[in-house]
Amino acid sequence: MFSTNQEKISTLIIKTALDNTHKKTIFSKCSDKSIMRAVATVRILKNNPYMQIEYFHKDNKATHQNIALSDFSTILNIINNFNQINIVLTFGECEYRRSKSGNDTLLGYDKIIADKAEEKVKKIIPMGNNNEKQYILNGNEPFLVLLGVSDKNGRVYDKKQPKFRQINRFLEMIRDVEDELPANETLRICDLCCGKSYLSFAVYHYFANIKKRNVNMSGVDLKADVIEYCNSVASKLGFNGLEFICEDINKYHTDINPNLVISLHACDTATDTVLHKAIEWTTPVILSTPCCHHELNHIINCPELAFITEHSMLRQKLCDAATDALRLKLLESHGYITAALELIDPDETPKNIMLRAIKKKNFNINSEKALKAKNEYETAKHFLVREI
């Protein structure tokens, strides 16, 4: 017999595959010990959508199985063979776990269903069965050449392949939230702690050159030499709507509140400054990938979690996750629909969590839901950091 939770996730996988909101499902802890894990994605075969499952075996071989989306029983049987299943959708994630005793639990499912019912979710286009990744950028864009990602022939340098994939993945996430931005007016965008500004140039190029939008974009960073370099590149490219400003983001002021705030790897509490600025500006869309998380690691004081925090490596992982979860809860208390998403393969960089926040329309900060989120945020902070 199958459990209700297994039937729920089987239905969820099929429905989200059919409506193009399914990104991938990761199966692990298989009852067949020769299988390490499996990854399911939607593929188009002979113009029909299928669930393609790639099994990774302990002998380093990989095998594939294609399943019709109408084949509920086969998908359910596959689910029954794994004790942990992570479903990654365009609008969130949920996780299924089954213990050795057979008891199972489903984490995040109710929020997924609520978000799907409450808000318009984002669609993706399933790939064909040729494993060839279709990127938004192809490598020969002039800004990639000037920034040293590609050579003059448009070939991406081998050492820059991870950066190229990262830029494209970020643009895919931009595309996912594009409908949340104003359709006709000039787009106001801020990249805070922009650094060398790969993303500033990519995002400006996407909206100004690919989508043919009017863009007013600012990159802000403290490094004077980097800012001077970025302004010179923008001038060479004729990116007239893109400027770079040398300033502490804590002191940065903009006369026009941005429609979009982005940030890639702002160090430690700089990410918090980015989010607070965006909240202050009531920015409709925020995309921020944090970097290091040192602050909580230095001040955490939680006896209940001492069995974790006494181990330095586990302590840091806990603080990383807790810090980002607190950030999302803070954003939620200010009227944002939030998600923590995978930016790029963790094998390429451990700094791969994207915090996405989309402002709700007509949000009342004094509503019961907002006050509940604020209380949860304050309670969680107090739990992690007790006064000595």
N, C-alpha and C positions, 0 to 999 in steps of 0.2 A: 504493500500500500504506500502511496505517496502522501506526504504531509501537505497541509494547506499552504504552508510557506513555499514549498517546492512548486506547487501549482501557480501560486501568485507570481513567482519570478519567471516561470516559463511563459505565462501570459504576458508579463511585462516585456520580456525579451522580444517576443513575437510582435506585439503591438508597436513597440518603439522602432523595431526594424522596418515595419510596414509604413510607419509615418515619418521615416528618415530622421529620427532623433536618437537612434542607437549608435554609439561610437565603437564600443567594444565590450565584451564580457570576458573576464579572466577567471579561469577555473583552476583551482589548486587543491592539494591534499586529496589526491585521487585514491580510490580503493585499489586500483591497479598500480602497484608500486613501480612498475616500469615507466609510468608516465609522470613526469615532473609537474607539468602544467599544460593548459590549453588556452588558446585565445580565439574567441569567436567574433567575427566581423561580418558585415553585410556585403555581398558581392553580387554583381549583375552577370548572369550567365544566360546567353541567348535571350536577352532583353527581359529576363525575369529575375526578381530578387531572391537570393538564397542566403542562408546562414552558412558561412564557411568557417569550419573549426580547424585550427592548426594545433596538432598535438606535438609537444616536445618531449622526447623520450630520453631516458638515462644513458642510452648508447649514442647520444648526440645526433640521432636521426629525427627528422620531422615528417609527420604524415598529415594529410588533409582529408576532411570529410565535408561534403556539401549536402545541406539539408534544406528541403523545401520549407518555406515559412508556414505552410499549412500542416506540416507534420508535427503536431503538438506532442504526440506520444514519444517520438524519437528524441525530441529536445528534452522532454521530461525525464526520459531514461538516462540521458547524458548528465543531467543535473543530479540525478540520484547517485551517480558514480563519484561525485566530488563533495568534499566536506566544507569547502570554502569557495564562494563565488562572489566576485565583485563586478557589478554592472555599472558601466560608465556611459552616461547619457549626455546630450548637449546641454541639459539643464540641471544636472546633479548626478549623484552617485548613491548606490545602496549596496549592502553587503549581506550575504547569506552565510550562516555558519551552522555546522552540525557537530555536536560533541560525540565522543566515542560511545556514549550511552544511547545515542540516537536522538537526543533532544536538539531541536533546531531553533534558530532565532533569525529574524530579519531586521537589519538595522538600516534606518534611513528611508524605508519604503513609504511610510505614511507621508513624510515630507515631499518625496518625489511625486506621489499621487496628488497631494494638495497643490504643489507648484504647477503641475501639469494642468490641473483644473482651473487654477486662478489666473495664470499668465500665459501669454502666447509664447510657445517654445520655439527654439531655433531648429532649422532643418539642415541636414547635410546631404551631399550627393554621393550615393554609394559608388565605389570604384568598380571598374571591370576586373576580370580575373587575370590580369597580367602583372600584378604586383608593382606596376610602375607608378610612383607617386607623382601626382599632378600638383605642382607648386603654383602659387600666385605669381611669384617672380621666377624668371628663368636664368638669371645670372648675368645677362648682358645689359642690365639697367645701368646707366651712367653713374649713378650714385654708388653702386656696388663696386664699380671699377675704381672710382676716386677714393673710396674708403678702404681699398685693398682687399676686398672680399673676392673679386674676380680679376682676371687678367684682361687685357685690351680686346681679346677675342670673345670675352664673355664666359670663359671657363672658370668655374669656382676653384680656387686653390684648395689643395687637399686639406691643409691645416685649417681652412676656413669653412669646411663643410658643416661642422656642428653649428657655427654661427649662422650660416646660410639657412640651415633647417630651423634654427631658433627664430630667425626673422620671419620666415614663411609661416611658421606655426603661430607666431604672434599676430600676423596679418589674418590668418584664418579665424582667430578669436575676435579680431576687429570686425571681420565680415559677419560673424555670428551675432554681434550686437548692433550692427549698422542700422537696423530698423528702429532702434531706440533713440537715434540721433535725429535732429531736425532735418527735414527733407529738402528745404529750399534755401534757407538762410545760410550765410557764411559760417562755416564750422570753426569754432574756437577750441583749440586743443593745447594742452600743456603737458610737456614731458618733464617731470621734476626729478632732479638728480640724474640728468640725462647722460653724463659721461661722454664717451666718444660719439654717442648719438646715432648708432646704427638704426635704432627704432624710430627716432625722430624723422630721419630721412625716409625710412621705409613707409611710415604712416602718412607722411606728407605726400610722398609719391603715389601711394594707394588712392588717397582721396582726390588729390589735385590732377594727377595724370591718368589714372585708370578710371576713376569714377567721375572725373571732370567736375569736381566741386570747387567752390571758392573756399580757401582755407586760410585761416589766421592762426599760426602755430608758434609757440615759444618753447624752447628748451632751456632749462635753468640748471646751472651747476656752479660750484665754487672754484673749479680749476680754470684759471685765466688762460693758460696756454691752450687747453682743449677747446674752450669757448672760441678763442680767436681762430683756431684751426677749423672748427665747424662752420663758423660764419664765412670763412674763405671758401669752403667747399660749397656751401649754399649759394654763394655769389656766382661761382663758376658754373653751377648747374642751372642758374636762373630761377631758383626756388624763392621767388620774391615774397611769398607769404610765410616764409620760415625764418625765424630769428633765434639767436642764441644769446642768453643773458648771463653774465657772471655775477651771481648773487647767492647769498644764503637763502635756501627755500623758506626758512622760518620768517624771513623779512620780506619775501617776495609778495608783491601786490599786482593784481591785474584789474584794469578798469572794466573789462568784459568777462563775466563769469564763464568759464569753459564748459563746453558741452561734453568734453571727454578729457579725463586726466589719466595719463599712463605713467608707469614707473617700472624700470627693470633693475633689480638688484640694488635698491637703495639700502645702504648699510644700517643694520640694527634699528635704532629708533627713528632713523630718517624715514623709514616706511610709515611709521606712525604719524610723522609730520605730514607726509604726502596725503594720507587718508584724512587727517584732520582738516587740511586745507581744502580738499575736495568736498568734505562734508560742509564746511563753512560756505563754500561757493554753491552749495546744492547741485553739484555736478550730476547730470543724469546718468553717466556711465563712468565707472572707475575700473581700470585694469592695472593691477600692481603685483609684481613678483618680488617678494622679499629676498633679502640676502641673508646675512648672519643674524642670529638671534641671541644676543649676549645679555641683554638687560635682565630678563627673568631668571636666567641661569645664575646671576649674581645675587638675586634677592629672594628667590623662592624659599618659602618657609612653610612647609606643609607636612606635618608629622604622618598623616595618613599615606603619603606617597614616599616616605623615607626609604621603603624597600626598592624604589626605583632611583631616587636621587642620590643614594649612597654610591651608585656606579656612575662615574663621570660621563661615559659615552651615552648611557641610557638617560641620564639626567639631561644632556643636551638635546637628545631626540624628543624627550618629553616637553622640554621648554620650547623647542621649535614648533611642535604641534599645538601646544597650549597657547602660545603667543598668537599664532595665526587664527586659531579658533576664537580667541578673545577679540581680535580685530574684526572678524566677521560678525560676531555678536554685537559689537559696538555699531557697526554699519547697519545691522538689522534694526537696532533701536532708533536709528535715524531715518528709517523708511526705505531701506535698500533690500532688494532680493539678492541674496548672496550665494556664492558657490566657491569651493576650492577645487581647482581643476589642474590637470597635469599639463604643464607647458611643453615639455620635451622629455625624451627618454631619460630616466634617471641615471642610466649608464653614462650619459654624456655630461651631465651636471647634477649634483644633488640639490641645487637651487632651482627646483623645477615646479614649484607650486605657484599657480596663478590665483590670486584673489580677485574675483569678479563681483562687482556690485552694480545693480541696476536700480535706479530710483523709482519707487512706486508713484503713480499719479495720485494727486489729491491726498497725500499722506498727512495724517493728523498725529503730531508728535505726542499728544496727550491721550491718544487712544489706548484702549486696554491692551492691545497687542504690542504697541510701542513701549508702554510702561512695563509690561511683562518682560520684554527683551532687555530693557535697561536694568531691571532688577536681576535678571539672570547674569548679565554682564558684571554687575557689582558683586553679586554673590560669588561668582567664579573667581574674580580677582581677590576677594577676601579669603577664599578657600586656599588659593595658591600662595598668597603673601600675607601671613599673619603678623600683626605687630608684636614685637618681642617685648 
